[in-house]
Amino acid sequence: MKSKRLFKNRILESLSRTHVAVPITFFFLYSIALMYWNFTNTTIGILESVGLFTFGFIFFTWVEYLVHRYVFHLARTTPLREKVQHLIHGIHHEFPKDKTRLAMPPVISITLSVILFFLFKFLLNGFIFSFFAGFLFGYSFYLWVHYMVHVFQPPKNFLKVLWVNHAIHHYKDDEKVFGVSSPFWDYIYGTNA
């Protein structure tokens, strides 16, 4: 595996890497726990809960697209922005086969999930549990797809489009095809290949 160090400090460097199974497992279980809490501690019905879960999942795909396009591909107009962009995503484009950098490090992703939980709780009140479960399930699904498209050969079925799109993004035009888990938002925003 070809890669490079981001930090001279050994601890910071180790915190910048993770095996993708760690966040996938954590956020998948967190999603299940939220749904369990929803069903045992709220009066929200099954149909409404499934709808909120689905909306959370779809909302995640939109957030994934926006973050990938506007944060991970931050315009490198100053030396500071170039350094930040390289640190948060450029390293992944430089070494796309580095399996330890295919997911956001747990320290950062867990911190962000706590912040988002309280933000969504403020906005959604009791509906947060099933909505955020869908959102986190979407994140787990995204991580799984992102890992698969970087590590395995494309399948010979309808999922092949995810491999092709991400290959276009990495190797042909990094200003196109920002959706990893779904090409939907690329079609909506006109960034499809």
C-alpha positions as CSV (number, residue, x, y, z in Angstrom):
1,M,0.0,0.0,0.0
2,K,1.5,3.3,-1.1
3,S,0.8,6.2,1.2
4,K,2.6,9.1,3.0
5,R,2.6,10.6,6.5
6,L,0.5,13.6,7.2
7,F,1.9,14.4,10.6
8,K,5.3,14.2,12.2
9,N,3.7,13.4,15.5
10,R,3.2,9.6,15.8
11,I,-0.1,9.9,17.7
12,L,-1.6,12.4,15.3
13,E,-0.6,10.3,12.4
14,S,-2.2,7.2,13.9
15,L,-5.4,9.2,14.5
16,S,-5.5,10.2,10.8
17,R,-6.0,6.5,9.8
18,T,-8.6,3.9,10.4
19,H,-9.8,0.6,9.1
20,V,-13.1,1.2,7.4
21,A,-14.8,-1.6,9.5
22,V,-14.4,0.5,12.6
23,P,-16.6,3.5,11.6
24,I,-19.0,1.2,9.6
25,T,-19.6,-1.0,12.6
26,F,-19.9,1.9,15.0
27,F,-22.3,4.0,13.0
28,F,-24.4,1.0,11.9
29,L,-24.8,-0.1,15.6
30,Y,-25.5,3.6,16.6
31,S,-28.2,3.6,13.9
32,I,-29.8,0.4,15.3
33,A,-29.6,1.8,18.9
34,L,-31.4,5.0,17.8
35,M,-34.2,3.0,16.1
36,Y,-34.5,0.8,19.2
37,W,-34.7,4.0,21.4
38,N,-37.3,5.4,18.9
39,F,-39.5,2.3,19.2
40,T,-39.2,1.9,23.0
41,N,-39.3,5.5,24.2
42,T,-41.4,7.5,21.7
43,T,-45.0,7.3,20.5
44,I,-44.0,7.6,16.8
45,G,-45.6,4.8,14.8
46,I,-43.8,2.3,12.6
47,L,-44.8,3.8,9.3
48,E,-43.8,7.3,10.4
49,S,-40.5,6.0,11.8
50,V,-39.8,4.2,8.5
51,G,-40.6,7.4,6.6
52,L,-38.3,9.5,8.9
53,F,-35.5,6.8,8.6
54,T,-35.8,6.9,4.8
55,F,-35.8,10.7,4.7
56,G,-32.7,10.7,7.0
57,F,-31.0,8.3,4.6
58,I,-31.9,10.4,1.5
59,F,-30.9,13.6,3.3
60,F,-27.5,12.0,4.1
61,T,-26.9,11.3,0.4
62,W,-27.5,15.0,-0.3
63,V,-25.1,16.0,2.6
64,E,-22.5,13.5,1.2
65,Y,-22.7,15.2,-2.2
66,L,-22.5,18.7,-0.8
67,V,-19.6,18.0,1.6
68,H,-17.7,16.1,-1.1
69,R,-18.1,18.9,-3.6
70,Y,-17.7,22.0,-1.5
71,V,-15.7,21.0,1.5
72,F,-13.5,18.1,0.4
73,H,-12.9,19.8,-3.0
74,L,-12.4,23.3,-1.4
75,A,-11.1,25.7,-4.0
76,R,-7.3,25.9,-3.4
77,T,-7.0,29.7,-3.8
78,T,-4.6,30.3,-0.9
79,P,-1.7,28.3,0.6
80,L,-3.8,27.7,3.7
81,R,-6.8,26.4,1.7
82,E,-4.5,24.2,-0.3
83,K,-3.0,22.7,2.9
84,V,-6.5,22.2,4.5
85,Q,-7.9,20.6,1.3
86,H,-4.9,18.3,1.0
87,L,-5.2,17.3,4.7
88,I,-8.9,16.5,4.6
89,H,-9.2,15.0,1.1
90,G,-6.3,15.7,-1.2
91,I,-4.3,12.9,0.4
92,H,-7.1,10.5,-0.6
93,H,-6.8,11.6,-4.2
94,E,-3.0,11.3,-4.1
95,F,-3.2,7.8,-2.7
96,P,-6.6,6.4,-3.6
97,K,-5.6,2.8,-2.8
98,D,-4.6,3.6,0.8
99,K,-7.2,1.5,2.7
100,T,-6.4,3.3,6.0
101,R,-7.6,6.6,4.6
102,L,-10.9,5.6,2.9
103,A,-13.0,6.8,5.9
104,M,-12.9,9.8,8.1
105,P,-11.0,9.0,11.3
106,P,-13.3,8.0,14.2
107,V,-12.3,10.9,16.5
108,I,-13.5,13.4,13.9
109,S,-16.6,11.4,12.6
110,I,-17.8,10.7,16.2
111,T,-17.4,14.3,17.2
112,L,-19.3,15.5,14.1
113,S,-22.0,12.9,14.7
114,V,-22.5,14.2,18.3
115,I,-22.7,17.8,17.0
116,L,-25.2,16.8,14.2
117,F,-27.3,14.9,16.7
118,F,-27.8,18.0,18.9
119,L,-28.4,20.2,15.8
120,F,-31.0,17.8,14.4
121,K,-32.5,17.3,17.9
122,F,-33.0,21.1,18.1
123,L,-34.7,21.1,14.7
124,L,-36.6,17.8,14.9
125,N,-37.2,17.3,18.6
126,G,-38.6,13.7,19.2
127,F,-38.4,12.8,15.5
128,I,-34.6,12.9,15.7
129,F,-34.2,9.2,16.6
130,S,-35.5,7.6,13.5
131,F,-34.3,10.4,11.2
132,F,-30.8,10.3,12.6
133,A,-30.8,6.5,12.4
134,G,-31.4,6.8,8.7
135,F,-28.8,9.5,8.4
136,L,-26.2,7.4,10.1
137,F,-27.2,4.3,8.2
138,G,-26.6,6.3,5.1
139,Y,-23.1,7.2,6.3
140,S,-22.4,3.5,7.0
141,F,-23.7,2.6,3.6
142,Y,-21.5,5.4,2.0
143,L,-18.4,4.1,3.8
144,W,-19.1,0.5,2.7
145,V,-19.6,1.6,-1.0
146,H,-16.5,3.9,-0.9
147,Y,-14.4,1.0,0.4
148,M,-15.8,-1.4,-2.1
149,V,-15.2,0.8,-5.1
150,H,-11.6,1.4,-4.1
151,V,-10.7,-2.2,-3.1
152,F,-12.7,-4.6,-5.3
153,Q,-13.3,-5.0,-9.0
154,P,-16.6,-3.7,-10.4
155,P,-19.4,-6.2,-10.3
156,K,-21.2,-7.2,-13.4
157,N,-24.6,-5.8,-12.3
158,F,-26.5,-2.5,-11.8
159,L,-24.0,-1.5,-9.0
160,K,-21.2,-1.2,-11.6
161,V,-22.2,2.5,-12.2
162,L,-20.9,3.4,-8.7
163,W,-17.4,2.0,-9.6
164,V,-17.4,3.7,-13.0
165,N,-18.6,7.1,-11.5
166,H,-16.0,7.1,-8.7
167,A,-13.2,6.1,-11.2
168,I,-14.2,9.0,-13.3
169,H,-14.0,11.3,-10.3
170,H,-10.6,10.0,-9.2
171,Y,-8.8,9.4,-12.5
172,K,-10.5,11.6,-15.2
173,D,-12.2,14.7,-13.7
174,D,-12.2,15.4,-10.0
175,E,-14.7,18.2,-10.6
176,K,-17.4,15.8,-11.7
177,V,-19.3,12.9,-10.1
178,F,-19.2,13.8,-6.4
179,G,-21.8,11.3,-5.3
180,V,-20.3,8.0,-4.0
181,S,-23.2,6.1,-2.6
182,S,-25.7,7.5,-5.3
183,P,-25.4,9.3,-8.6
184,F,-28.7,11.0,-8.0
185,W,-27.5,14.4,-6.8
186,D,-24.9,14.6,-9.7
187,Y,-27.8,14.4,-12.1
188,I,-29.8,17.0,-10.1
189,Y,-26.8,19.5,-10.0
190,G,-25.4,18.7,-13.4
191,T,-22.1,17.2,-12.3
192,N,-22.6,13.8,-13.7
193,A,-20.1,12.4,-16.2
